[in-house]
Amino acid sequence: MHLDSISFAAGPDGLKADVTKLSDLLGAKFRDGGVHPQFGTRNYILPLAGKRYLEVVEVLDHPAAEKALFGQAVRARQEAGGGWLTWVISVKDIGFYQERLGRKASLGQRRFPDGRLLEWHQIGLIEGIAAERVLPYFIQWDSPADVLPGALKGNSSVSKLELSGSRARVSDWIGVEIGDTFDGVEFTFRSPNGQPGLDAVTFVTPDRRVVRI
């Protein structure tokens, strides 16, 4: 079980504007991640230390975005001004969560600009990204290790996630207790004033600056 990635939805100025802003803040360059054809979205990614990555995503004017839950969630977050969308945990065997939730994981795909195909299975978006934004969703990577975003070397690292919601609820959802740290990252929880969710992420940059976004 691994804290795999964090997702940021682009704001009203669009994907490239937010990528430029975040790149300047973190002192690192994003890569064009390509298009998610089933979801009607596209992203840029920033490889991070610890086999993690930061994703900045935007919805496309595409029929899939009207049908896919992820596309709908990205659109809703963009229309609300953009910002942190969700966090993602990768697992070696997603079958446990399929049995627990009583449904099959769905196939995800993303085609890199150079034509390579990245594939995975995912589950938990209904409960997490749509209903309780404090909850992560789960993925199992299907592509070879050298194709995965986490295989790219990154010099910035995630040091802390700040969430509004219940630590106990998140622990129950994941299936392990979320203490002060999880998978080497600090976690803090507070009672939500509004909708639960991912409020802020703290990074340590290559020049050792601490940046809270």
Residue frames as a rotation matrix with the C-alpha (Angstrom) as fourth column:
MET 1
0.586 0.810 0.000 0.00
0.810 -0.586 0.000 0.00
0.000 0.000 -1.000 0.00
HIS 2
-0.502 -0.864 -0.040 1.58
0.836 -0.496 0.233 3.23
-0.221 0.084 0.972 -1.19
LEU 3
0.409 0.504 -0.761 0.64
0.229 -0.863 -0.450 6.91
-0.884 0.010 -0.468 -1.25
ASP 4
0.021 -0.389 0.921 1.01
0.909 0.391 0.144 7.12
-0.416 0.834 0.362 -5.00
SER 5
-0.676 -0.206 0.708 -0.14
0.597 -0.715 0.363 10.53
0.432 0.668 0.606 -6.17
ILE 6
-0.278 0.612 -0.740 -2.07
0.508 -0.560 -0.654 13.70
-0.815 -0.558 -0.156 -5.45
SER 7
-0.314 0.291 0.904 -4.34
0.930 -0.098 0.355 15.47
0.192 0.952 -0.240 -7.92
PHE 8
-0.520 0.101 -0.848 -4.84
0.225 -0.942 -0.250 19.19
-0.824 -0.321 0.466 -8.45
ALA 9
0.219 0.680 0.699 -7.67
0.934 0.062 -0.353 20.43
-0.284 0.730 -0.622 -10.68
ALA 10
-0.734 -0.519 0.439 -6.84
0.652 -0.720 0.240 23.36
0.191 0.462 0.866 -12.94
GLY 11
-0.307 0.587 -0.749 -8.54
0.453 -0.602 -0.658 26.66
-0.837 -0.541 -0.081 -12.24
PRO 12
0.659 0.742 -0.123 -10.19
0.273 -0.388 -0.880 29.22
-0.701 0.546 -0.458 -14.54
ASP 13
0.341 -0.600 -0.724 -6.90
-0.771 -0.619 0.150 30.16
-0.538 0.507 -0.673 -16.24
GLY 14
0.788 0.091 -0.609 -6.44
-0.514 0.643 -0.568 26.61
0.339 0.761 0.553 -17.51
LEU 15
0.928 -0.361 -0.094 -4.06
0.371 0.868 0.329 23.71
-0.037 -0.340 0.940 -17.15
LYS 16
0.226 -0.930 0.291 -0.88
0.756 -0.021 -0.654 25.29
0.614 0.368 0.698 -18.49
ALA 17
0.198 -0.112 0.974 -1.26
-0.352 -0.935 -0.036 28.40
0.915 -0.336 -0.224 -16.32
ASP 18
0.844 0.155 0.514 -1.48
-0.536 0.206 0.819 26.30
0.021 -0.966 0.257 -13.15
VAL 19
0.776 -0.631 -0.012 1.37
0.626 0.771 -0.114 24.06
0.081 0.081 0.993 -14.28
THR 20
0.093 -0.749 0.655 3.55
0.355 -0.590 -0.725 27.13
0.930 0.300 0.211 -14.77
LYS 21
0.390 0.133 0.911 2.59
-0.662 -0.647 0.378 28.52
0.640 -0.751 -0.164 -11.35
LEU 22
0.959 0.014 0.284 3.24
-0.220 0.670 0.709 25.24
-0.180 -0.742 0.645 -9.53
SER 23
0.604 -0.789 0.114 6.46
0.696 0.452 -0.558 24.67
0.389 0.416 0.822 -11.42
ASP 24
0.063 -0.556 0.829 7.73
-0.095 -0.830 -0.549 28.07
0.993 -0.044 -0.105 -10.30
LEU 25
0.602 0.252 0.758 6.71
-0.739 -0.183 0.648 27.39
0.302 -0.950 0.076 -6.68
LEU 26
0.908 -0.150 0.391 8.35
-0.077 0.857 0.509 23.97
-0.412 -0.492 0.767 -6.57
GLY 27
0.176 -0.910 -0.376 11.36
-0.836 -0.340 0.430 24.70
-0.519 0.238 -0.821 -8.74
ALA 28
-0.602 -0.312 0.735 10.74
0.025 0.913 0.408 21.67
-0.798 0.264 -0.542 -10.93
LYS 29
-0.640 0.281 -0.715 9.45
-0.764 -0.327 0.556 20.99
-0.077 0.902 0.424 -14.42
PHE 30
0.133 0.790 0.599 6.22
-0.411 0.594 -0.692 19.13
-0.902 -0.154 0.403 -15.18
ARG 31
-0.938 -0.334 0.093 5.83
-0.082 0.476 0.876 16.63
-0.337 0.814 -0.474 -18.02
ASP 32
-0.256 0.860 -0.441 2.95
-0.960 -0.174 0.218 16.38
0.111 0.479 0.871 -20.45
GLY 33
-0.612 0.032 0.790 1.09
-0.385 0.861 -0.332 13.29
-0.691 -0.507 -0.515 -19.25
GLY 34
-0.966 0.246 -0.083 -1.33
0.019 0.385 0.923 13.04
0.259 0.890 -0.376 -22.16
VAL 35
-0.353 0.933 0.067 -5.07
-0.849 -0.349 0.397 12.34
0.394 0.083 0.915 -22.39
HIS 36
-0.814 0.285 0.507 -7.41
-0.092 0.797 -0.596 10.02
-0.574 -0.532 -0.623 -20.44
PRO 37
-0.870 0.447 -0.209 -9.76
-0.273 -0.083 0.958 8.95
0.411 0.890 0.195 -23.27
GLN 38
-0.397 0.771 -0.498 -12.32
0.702 0.604 0.376 7.25
0.591 -0.200 -0.781 -20.99
PHE 39
-0.159 0.279 -0.947 -12.56
0.908 -0.334 -0.251 10.22
-0.387 -0.900 -0.200 -18.63
GLY 40
0.559 0.327 0.762 -12.41
0.681 -0.705 -0.197 13.18
0.473 0.629 -0.617 -21.01
THR 41
0.927 -0.322 -0.191 -9.46
-0.095 -0.696 0.712 14.72
-0.363 -0.642 -0.676 -19.18
ARG 42
0.514 -0.857 0.022 -5.78
0.355 0.189 -0.915 15.41
0.781 0.479 0.402 -19.68
ASN 43
0.954 -0.174 -0.245 -2.92
0.198 -0.249 0.948 16.05
-0.226 -0.953 -0.204 -17.29
TYR 44
0.280 -0.953 0.115 0.61
-0.396 -0.224 -0.890 17.20
0.874 0.204 -0.440 -16.64
ILE 45
0.906 0.017 -0.423 2.65
0.332 0.589 0.737 15.35
0.262 -0.808 0.528 -14.03
LEU 46
0.311 -0.842 0.440 5.54
-0.786 -0.488 -0.380 16.24
0.535 -0.228 -0.814 -11.76
PRO 47
0.350 -0.262 -0.899 7.59
0.344 0.929 -0.137 13.23
0.871 -0.262 0.415 -10.60
LEU 48
0.568 -0.123 0.814 8.31
-0.734 -0.523 0.433 13.36
0.373 -0.843 -0.388 -6.87
ALA 49
-0.617 -0.787 0.022 10.69
-0.669 0.510 -0.540 11.53
0.414 -0.348 -0.841 -4.58
GLY 50
-0.637 0.318 0.703 9.47
-0.460 0.574 -0.677 8.28
-0.619 -0.754 -0.220 -3.07
LYS 51
-0.936 0.262 0.236 7.93
0.349 0.595 0.723 6.99
0.049 0.760 -0.649 -6.32
ARG 52
0.009 0.939 -0.344 5.08
0.673 -0.260 -0.692 9.50
-0.739 -0.226 -0.635 -6.13
TYR 53
-0.778 -0.249 0.577 3.86
0.597 -0.579 0.554 12.20
0.196 0.776 0.599 -8.47
LEU 54
-0.409 0.628 -0.662 1.77
0.081 -0.698 -0.712 15.35
-0.909 -0.345 0.234 -8.55
GLU 55
-0.526 0.351 0.775 -0.91
0.851 0.217 0.479 15.52
0.000 0.911 -0.413 -11.23
VAL 56
-0.581 0.473 -0.662 -2.51
-0.262 -0.879 -0.398 18.71
-0.771 -0.058 0.635 -12.56
VAL 57
-0.702 0.414 0.580 -5.63
0.668 0.665 0.333 17.77
-0.248 0.622 -0.743 -14.51
GLU 58
-0.627 0.591 -0.507 -8.28
-0.544 -0.799 -0.257 19.54
-0.557 0.115 0.823 -16.56
VAL 59
0.022 0.747 0.665 -11.49
0.340 0.620 -0.707 18.43
-0.940 0.241 -0.240 -18.20
LEU 60
-0.947 -0.321 0.009 -11.81
0.086 -0.225 0.971 18.44
-0.309 0.920 0.241 -21.99
ASP 61
-0.105 0.903 -0.416 -14.73
-0.853 -0.297 -0.430 19.30
-0.512 0.310 0.801 -24.23
HIS 62
-0.788 -0.261 -0.558 -15.30
-0.488 0.817 0.307 15.60
0.376 0.514 -0.771 -24.82
PRO 63
0.186 0.959 -0.212 -18.38
-0.563 0.281 0.777 13.33
0.805 -0.025 0.592 -24.54
ALA 64
-0.029 -0.250 -0.968 -16.57
0.502 0.834 -0.230 11.05
0.864 -0.493 0.102 -22.08
ALA 65
-0.910 -0.389 0.145 -16.28
0.103 -0.549 -0.829 13.90
0.402 -0.740 0.540 -19.59
GLU 66
-0.308 0.885 0.350 -20.07
-0.849 -0.422 0.319 14.03
0.429 -0.198 0.881 -19.29
LYS 67
0.582 0.574 -0.575 -20.35
-0.361 0.817 0.450 10.32
0.728 -0.054 0.683 -18.48
ALA 68
0.001 -0.694 -0.720 -17.20
0.504 0.622 -0.599 9.44
0.864 -0.362 0.350 -16.52
LEU 69
0.794 0.324 -0.515 -17.21
0.592 -0.219 0.776 10.08
0.139 -0.920 -0.365 -12.78
PHE 70
-0.077 -0.904 -0.421 -13.63
0.855 -0.277 0.439 11.36
-0.514 -0.326 0.794 -12.83
GLY 71
-0.652 -0.126 0.748 -14.40
0.631 -0.638 0.442 13.79
0.421 0.760 0.495 -15.63
GLN 72
0.393 0.881 0.264 -17.46
0.450 -0.435 0.780 15.04
0.802 -0.188 -0.568 -13.78
ALA 73
0.659 -0.186 -0.729 -15.45
0.720 -0.124 0.683 15.53
-0.217 -0.975 0.052 -10.59
VAL 74
-0.479 -0.877 0.026 -12.70
0.826 -0.441 0.352 17.44
-0.298 0.190 0.936 -12.38
ARG 75
-0.379 0.417 0.826 -15.25
0.510 -0.650 0.563 19.70
0.772 0.635 0.034 -14.08
ALA 76
0.686 0.704 -0.182 -17.00
0.512 -0.289 0.809 20.41
0.517 -0.648 -0.559 -10.77
ARG 77
0.336 -0.642 -0.689 -13.71
0.793 -0.201 0.574 21.29
-0.508 -0.740 0.442 -9.06
GLN 78
-0.660 -0.569 0.490 -12.67
0.749 -0.548 0.373 23.51
0.056 0.613 0.788 -11.95
GLU 79
-0.048 0.742 0.668 -15.98
0.441 -0.585 0.681 25.34
0.896 0.327 -0.299 -11.90
ALA 80
0.836 0.293 -0.463 -15.48
0.530 -0.213 0.821 25.90
0.142 -0.932 -0.333 -8.16
GLY 81
0.855 -0.519 0.011 -12.18
-0.517 -0.850 0.101 27.64
-0.043 -0.092 -0.995 -8.89
GLY 82
0.388 -0.726 -0.568 -9.80
-0.155 0.556 -0.817 24.68
0.909 0.405 0.103 -9.08
GLY 83
0.091 -0.459 0.884 -7.50
-0.985 -0.174 0.011 23.35
0.149 -0.871 -0.468 -6.39
TRP 84
-0.829 -0.489 0.273 -6.80
-0.540 0.826 -0.162 20.06
-0.146 -0.282 -0.948 -4.64
LEU 85
-0.050 0.809 -0.585 -8.99
-0.836 0.287 0.468 17.28
0.547 0.512 0.662 -5.95
THR 86
0.932 0.359 0.057 -7.98
-0.340 0.805 0.487 13.99
0.129 -0.473 0.872 -4.31
TRP 87
-0.165 -0.968 0.191 -5.18
-0.965 0.198 0.170 11.65
-0.202 -0.156 -0.967 -3.28
VAL 88
0.633 0.339 -0.696 -4.52
-0.637 0.739 -0.219 8.15
0.441 0.582 0.684 -4.55
ILE 89
0.070 -0.571 0.818 -3.24
-0.750 0.510 0.420 4.94
-0.658 -0.643 -0.393 -2.99
SER 90
0.102 -0.105 -0.989 -1.73
-0.822 0.552 -0.143 2.19
0.561 0.827 -0.030 -5.10
VAL 91
0.297 0.067 0.953 -2.08
-0.705 0.689 0.171 -1.44
-0.645 -0.722 0.252 -4.04
LYS 92
-0.754 -0.647 -0.111 -0.64
-0.575 0.570 0.587 -4.69
-0.317 0.507 -0.802 -5.35
ASP 93
-0.842 0.539 -0.003 -3.98
0.494 0.775 0.393 -6.53
0.215 0.330 -0.919 -5.37
ILE 94
-0.797 0.572 0.196 -7.14
-0.574 -0.817 0.051 -4.52
0.189 -0.072 0.979 -5.87
GLY 95
-0.423 0.641 -0.640 -9.27
0.106 0.737 0.668 -7.64
0.900 0.215 -0.380 -5.42
PHE 96
-0.700 0.129 -0.703 -9.65
0.714 0.123 -0.689 -6.95
-0.002 -0.984 -0.178 -1.67
TYR 97
-0.783 0.385 -0.488 -11.39
-0.195 -0.898 -0.396 -3.66
-0.591 -0.215 0.778 -2.41
GLN 98
-0.648 0.588 -0.485 -13.52
-0.528 0.112 0.842 -5.18
0.549 0.801 0.238 -5.14
GLU 99
-0.442 0.470 -0.764 -14.85
0.567 0.806 0.167 -7.74
0.695 -0.359 -0.623 -2.66
ARG 100
-0.728 0.102 -0.678 -15.33
0.601 -0.382 -0.702 -5.12
-0.330 -0.919 0.217 0.02
LEU 101
-0.694 0.429 -0.578 -17.24
-0.439 -0.889 -0.132 -2.71
-0.570 0.163 0.806 -2.22
GLY 102
-0.082 0.725 0.684 -19.11
0.255 0.679 -0.688 -5.39
-0.963 0.118 -0.241 -4.15
ARG 103
0.927 0.331 -0.178 -18.15
-0.090 -0.263 -0.960 -4.25
-0.365 0.906 -0.214 -7.61
LYS 104
0.447 -0.782 0.434 -15.34
0.887 0.452 -0.097 -4.59
-0.120 0.428 0.896 -10.14
ALA 105
-0.079 -0.596 -0.799 -12.57
0.209 -0.794 0.572 -2.08
-0.975 -0.122 0.187 -10.56
SER 106
0.915 0.402 0.035 -12.69
0.145 -0.247 -0.958 -0.08
-0.376 0.882 -0.284 -13.77
LEU 107
0.165 -0.870 0.465 -9.90
0.970 0.228 0.083 0.12
-0.179 0.438 0.881 -16.34
GLY 108
0.757 -0.034 -0.652 -8.02
-0.038 -0.999 0.008 3.39
-0.652 0.018 -0.758 -16.65
GLN 109
0.270 -0.676 0.686 -5.77
0.951 0.298 -0.080 4.37
-0.151 0.674 0.723 -19.52
ARG 110
0.704 -0.126 -0.699 -3.61
-0.135 -0.990 0.042 7.31
-0.697 0.065 -0.714 -20.47
ARG 111
0.650 -0.472 0.596 -1.72
0.758 0.337 -0.559 7.69
0.063 0.814 0.577 -23.73
PHE 112
0.071 -0.725 -0.685 1.58
0.446 -0.591 0.672 9.55
-0.892 -0.353 0.281 -23.45
PRO 113
0.568 0.115 -0.815 2.39
-0.511 -0.727 -0.459 12.14
-0.645 0.677 -0.354 -26.13
ASP 114
-0.429 -0.812 -0.395 5.03
-0.854 0.222 0.471 9.74
-0.295 0.539 -0.789 -27.48
GLY 115
-0.036 0.557 -0.830 2.36
-0.773 0.511 0.376 7.05
0.633 0.655 0.412 -27.98
ARG 116
-0.863 -0.303 -0.404 3.10
0.000 0.801 -0.599 4.77
0.505 -0.517 -0.691 -25.01
LEU 117
0.158 0.987 0.029 0.05
-0.254 0.012 0.967 3.44
0.954 -0.160 0.253 -23.17
LEU 118
-0.896 -0.321 0.305 -0.27
-0.353 0.100 -0.930 3.51
0.268 -0.942 -0.203 -19.39
GLU 119
-0.006 0.926 -0.378 -2.93
-0.232 0.367 0.901 1.20
0.973 0.093 0.213 -17.91
TRP 120
-0.961 -0.200 0.193 -4.31
-0.228 0.174 -0.958 0.57
0.158 -0.964 -0.213 -14.43
HIS 121
-0.152 0.943 -0.297 -7.44
0.572 0.329 0.751 -0.52
0.806 -0.056 -0.590 -12.57
GLN 122
-0.906 -0.125 0.404 -9.15
-0.185 -0.742 -0.645 1.80
0.380 -0.659 0.649 -10.11
ILE 123
-0.037 0.906 -0.421 -11.95
0.633 0.347 0.692 1.66
0.773 -0.241 -0.587 -7.56
GLY 124
-0.197 0.048 -0.979 -13.40
0.956 -0.210 -0.203 3.89
-0.215 -0.977 -0.004 -4.87
LEU 125
-0.913 -0.158 0.377 -14.12
0.285 -0.907 0.310 7.04
0.293 0.390 0.873 -6.84
ILE 126
-0.008 0.990 0.138 -17.81
0.341 -0.127 0.932 6.88
0.940 0.054 -0.336 -5.97
GLU 127
0.619 0.237 -0.748 -17.14
0.767 0.019 0.641 7.06
0.167 -0.971 -0.170 -2.25
GLY 128
-0.129 -0.826 -0.548 -14.06
0.857 -0.371 0.357 9.25
-0.499 -0.423 0.756 -2.43
ILE 129
-0.904 -0.412 0.110 -13.87
0.406 -0.750 0.522 11.77
-0.132 0.517 0.846 -5.22
ALA 130
-0.483 0.795 0.367 -17.65
0.200 -0.308 0.930 12.11
0.853 0.522 -0.011 -5.55
ALA 131
0.499 0.821 -0.278 -19.17
0.404 0.064 0.913 11.63
0.767 -0.568 -0.300 -2.08
GLU 132
0.928 -0.251 -0.277 -16.50
0.209 -0.265 0.941 12.11
-0.310 -0.931 -0.193 0.60
ARG 133
0.807 -0.584 0.089 -13.58
-0.123 -0.314 -0.941 14.01
0.577 0.749 -0.325 -0.89
VAL 134
0.378 -0.689 0.618 -11.42
-0.911 -0.158 0.381 13.28
-0.165 -0.707 -0.687 2.15
LEU 135
0.529 -0.111 0.842 -11.20
-0.069 0.982 0.173 9.62
-0.846 -0.150 0.512 1.06
PRO 136
-0.477 -0.700 -0.532 -8.60
-0.699 -0.065 0.712 8.47
-0.533 0.711 -0.458 -1.46
TYR 137
0.805 0.569 -0.168 -9.35
-0.573 0.672 -0.469 6.06
-0.154 0.474 0.867 -4.25
PHE 138
0.191 -0.695 0.693 -7.31
-0.244 0.651 0.719 2.96
-0.951 -0.307 -0.045 -5.03
ILE 139
0.626 -0.053 -0.778 -5.37
-0.777 0.050 -0.628 1.91
0.072 0.997 -0.010 -8.12
GLN 140
0.398 -0.588 0.704 -3.49
0.131 0.796 0.591 -1.17
-0.908 -0.143 0.394 -9.22
TRP 141
0.071 -0.454 -0.888 -0.94
-0.859 -0.480 0.177 -0.49
-0.507 0.750 -0.425 -11.93
ASP 142
0.774 0.266 0.575 -1.06
0.037 0.887 -0.461 -2.92
-0.632 0.378 0.676 -14.86
SER 143
0.877 -0.468 -0.110 1.72
-0.234 -0.214 -0.948 -1.50
0.420 0.857 -0.297 -17.02
PRO 144
0.339 -0.840 -0.424 5.42
0.745 0.515 -0.424 -2.43
0.574 -0.172 0.800 -16.66
ALA 145
0.462 -0.163 -0.872 7.26
0.784 -0.384 0.487 -0.68
-0.414 -0.909 -0.049 -13.85
ASP 146
-0.573 -0.814 -0.093 9.44
0.673 -0.533 0.513 1.40
-0.466 0.232 0.854 -16.17
VAL 147
-0.485 0.491 0.723 6.35
0.555 -0.466 0.689 3.06
0.676 0.736 -0.046 -17.69
LEU 148
0.350 0.735 -0.580 4.77
0.913 -0.129 0.388 4.13
0.211 -0.665 -0.716 -14.41
PRO 149
0.641 -0.061 0.765 4.84
0.010 -0.996 -0.089 7.81
0.767 0.065 -0.638 -13.43
GLY 150
0.927 -0.247 0.282 6.48
-0.316 -0.107 0.943 6.91
-0.203 -0.963 -0.177 -10.14
ALA 151
0.601 -0.742 0.295 9.42
0.759 0.646 0.080 5.39
-0.251 0.176 0.952 -12.00
LEU 152
0.386 -0.437 0.813 10.52
0.393 -0.719 -0.573 8.86
0.835 0.541 -0.106 -13.04
LYS 153
-0.261 -0.581 -0.771 12.99
0.954 -0.032 -0.299 10.42
0.149 -0.814 0.562 -10.63
GLY 154
0.535 0.454 0.713 11.81
0.298 -0.891 0.344 13.54
0.791 0.028 -0.611 -8.81
ASN 155
-0.547 -0.832 -0.087 13.73
0.451 -0.205 -0.869 15.81
0.705 -0.515 0.488 -6.46
SER 156
-0.456 0.491 0.742 10.80
-0.761 -0.648 -0.039 17.47
0.462 -0.582 0.669 -4.71
SER 157
-0.801 0.188 -0.568 9.02
0.357 0.912 -0.201 15.46
0.480 -0.363 -0.798 -2.02
VAL 158
0.219 0.914 0.340 5.67
-0.175 -0.306 0.936 15.48
0.960 -0.265 0.093 -0.22
SER 159
-0.830 -0.556 -0.049 6.08
-0.035 0.138 -0.990 16.03
0.557 -0.820 -0.134 3.52
LYS 160
-0.823 0.563 -0.076 2.51
0.128 0.053 -0.990 16.60
-0.554 -0.825 -0.116 4.72
LEU 161
-0.588 0.774 0.235 -1.15
0.328 -0.038 0.944 16.28
0.740 0.632 -0.231 3.71
GLU 162
-0.922 0.388 -0.023 -3.78
-0.164 -0.442 -0.882 18.36
-0.352 -0.809 0.471 5.51
LEU 163
-0.695 0.714 -0.085 -7.34
0.315 0.408 0.857 17.05
0.647 0.568 -0.509 5.35
SER 164
-0.565 0.669 0.483 -10.75
-0.825 -0.451 -0.341 18.11
-0.010 -0.591 0.807 6.61
GLY 165
0.319 0.693 -0.647 -12.67
-0.568 0.686 0.455 15.09
0.759 0.222 0.612 7.87
SER 166
0.776 0.126 0.618 -12.41
-0.604 0.430 0.671 12.11
-0.181 -0.894 0.410 10.16
ARG 167
-0.311 -0.943 -0.122 -9.11
-0.948 0.317 -0.030 10.30
0.067 0.107 -0.992 10.66
ALA 168
-0.462 0.207 0.863 -11.08
-0.323 0.866 -0.381 7.25
-0.826 -0.455 -0.333 11.86
ARG 169
0.648 0.761 -0.008 -13.21
-0.233 0.189 -0.954 7.26
-0.725 0.620 0.300 8.72
VAL 170
0.473 -0.558 -0.682 -10.18
-0.858 -0.117 -0.499 7.41
0.199 0.821 -0.534 6.46
SER 171
-0.563 -0.713 0.418 -8.45
-0.800 0.597 -0.059 4.64
-0.208 -0.368 -0.906 8.42
ASP 172
-0.070 0.646 0.761 -11.51
-0.162 0.745 -0.647 2.42
-0.984 -0.168 0.053 8.14
TRP 173
0.803 0.400 -0.441 -11.77
-0.441 -0.098 -0.892 3.13
-0.400 0.911 0.098 4.42
ILE 174
0.158 -0.846 -0.510 -8.14
-0.936 0.036 -0.349 2.30
0.313 0.532 -0.786 3.72
GLY 175
0.797 0.190 -0.573 -8.07
-0.058 0.969 0.241 -0.71
0.601 -0.158 0.783 6.00
VAL 176
-0.083 -0.814 -0.575 -5.08
0.877 0.214 -0.429 0.40
0.472 -0.540 0.696 8.09
GLU 177
0.591 0.305 -0.747 -4.77
0.715 -0.628 0.309 3.02
-0.375 -0.716 -0.589 10.80
ILE 178
0.275 -0.463 0.843 -3.68
0.491 -0.686 -0.537 6.45
0.826 0.562 0.039 9.62
GLY 179
0.317 -0.245 -0.916 -1.50
0.915 -0.174 0.363 7.80
-0.248 -0.954 0.169 12.42
ASP 180
0.496 -0.225 -0.839 0.50
-0.028 -0.969 0.244 11.00
-0.868 -0.098 -0.487 12.48
THR 181
-0.368 -0.594 -0.715 2.37
-0.820 -0.155 0.551 9.59
-0.439 0.789 -0.430 9.50
PHE 182
0.607 0.474 0.638 1.44
-0.037 0.819 -0.573 7.19
-0.794 0.324 0.514 6.72
ASP 183
0.682 -0.404 0.609 3.93
0.730 0.434 -0.528 5.81
-0.051 0.805 0.591 4.20
GLY 184
-0.299 -0.947 -0.118 6.50
0.948 -0.309 0.077 8.38
-0.109 -0.089 0.990 5.34
VAL 185
-0.545 0.207 0.813 4.19
0.236 -0.892 0.385 11.40
0.805 0.402 0.437 4.95
GLU 186
-0.945 0.222 -0.239 2.73
0.176 -0.269 -0.947 13.44
-0.275 -0.937 0.215 7.82
PHE 187
-0.392 0.892 0.227 -1.08
0.507 0.004 0.862 13.56
0.768 0.453 -0.454 8.00
THR 188
-0.958 0.224 -0.179 -3.16
0.043 -0.504 -0.863 16.11
-0.283 -0.834 0.473 9.89
PHE 189
-0.408 0.901 0.149 -6.96
0.715 0.214 0.665 16.14
0.567 0.378 -0.731 10.19
ARG 190
-0.966 0.229 -0.118 -9.36
-0.087 -0.721 -0.687 18.83
-0.242 -0.654 0.717 11.30
SER 191
-0.211 0.966 0.150 -13.13
0.631 0.252 -0.733 19.09
-0.746 -0.060 -0.663 11.56
PRO 192
-0.639 -0.059 0.767 -14.49
0.739 -0.323 0.591 20.45
0.212 0.945 0.250 8.29
ASN 193
-0.665 0.436 -0.606 -16.08
-0.046 -0.834 -0.550 23.89
-0.745 -0.337 0.575 8.20
GLY 194
0.047 0.660 -0.750 -17.56
-0.956 -0.189 -0.226 23.00
-0.291 0.727 0.622 4.84
GLN 195
0.873 0.270 -0.405 -17.13
-0.421 0.836 -0.351 19.99
0.244 0.477 0.844 2.59
PRO 196
0.559 -0.710 0.428 -14.53
-0.063 0.479 0.876 17.40
-0.827 -0.516 0.223 3.69
GLY 197
0.964 -0.243 0.112 -11.51
0.156 0.173 -0.973 17.07
0.217 0.955 0.204 1.47
LEU 198
0.119 -0.990 -0.073 -7.82
0.992 0.116 0.046 17.58
-0.037 -0.078 0.996 0.84
ASP 199
0.875 0.315 -0.367 -7.05
0.371 -0.924 0.090 21.12
-0.311 -0.215 -0.926 1.99
ALA 200
0.679 -0.713 -0.173 -3.31
-0.734 -0.664 -0.142 21.58
-0.014 0.224 -0.975 1.57
VAL 201
0.847 -0.529 -0.047 -0.09
0.517 0.841 -0.159 19.77
0.124 0.110 0.986 0.69
THR 202
0.710 -0.692 -0.131 3.39
-0.525 -0.645 0.555 20.65
-0.469 -0.325 -0.821 1.92
PHE 203
0.881 -0.472 0.032 6.40
0.327 0.561 -0.760 19.97
0.341 0.680 0.649 -0.29
VAL 204
0.424 -0.860 -0.284 10.14
-0.005 -0.316 0.949 20.10
-0.905 -0.401 -0.138 0.24
THR 205
0.953 -0.022 -0.301 11.83
-0.298 -0.236 -0.925 21.41
-0.050 0.972 -0.232 -2.92
PRO 206
0.648 -0.755 -0.099 15.23
0.578 0.572 -0.581 20.43
0.495 0.320 0.808 -4.36
ASP 207
-0.259 -0.769 0.584 16.82
0.073 -0.619 -0.782 23.50
0.963 -0.160 0.216 -2.69
ARG 208
-0.647 0.006 -0.762 15.22
0.692 0.425 -0.584 22.47
0.320 -0.905 -0.279 0.65
ARG 209
-0.810 0.495 0.313 12.52
-0.540 -0.839 -0.068 25.14
0.229 -0.224 0.947 0.66
VAL 210
-0.739 0.674 0.024 9.26
0.554 0.627 -0.548 24.16
-0.384 -0.391 -0.836 2.36
VAL 211
-0.879 0.463 -0.108 6.26
-0.427 -0.667 0.610 25.10
0.211 0.583 0.785 0.22
ARG 212
-0.636 0.756 0.156 2.66
0.367 0.474 -0.800 24.74
-0.678 -0.452 -0.579 1.40
ILE 213
-0.925 0.340 -0.166 0.05
-0.302 -0.396 0.867 24.83
0.229 0.853 0.469 -1.37
